[in-house]
Amino acid sequence: MAHARTIPAASALAVGKSSSAKPSIWTRLLNAIAEANMRRAEREIAIYLQNGGKFTDETEREIERRFLNRR
């Protein structure tokens, strides 16, 4: 796929800007919120695993129930 390097980023095509353009304030805000939520979930999962011991199917289901199904 030698031609793949010549194709600009999809986000640049969608908004008609070069790929080096700075993201909008809203994009940066949403990215910051998503990253903060991911760090919080990872901290809570780490605490859960420290208290629970082994990583079993039951542990995986509990993690999914607690942290991934929030809406």
C-alpha positions, 0 to 999 in steps of 0.5 A: 500500500504505497499510496496510503502515505499520500492520503491526508487524514480523514479528519482533514478531509471532513473539515477541509483543513490540513492535518496540522490544524489545531483542534477546536476548543469543543474537540479538546474539551470532549477529548479531555472529558473522555480521557478523564472518564477513562482514567477514572474507570481504570483507577476503579478497575485497578482498585476492584482487581486489587480487592478481588484477587484473580481475574475470572469470568465473573470479575470481567462481567462485574467490571463490564456491569459497573464501568462499561455499561454506564449511560 
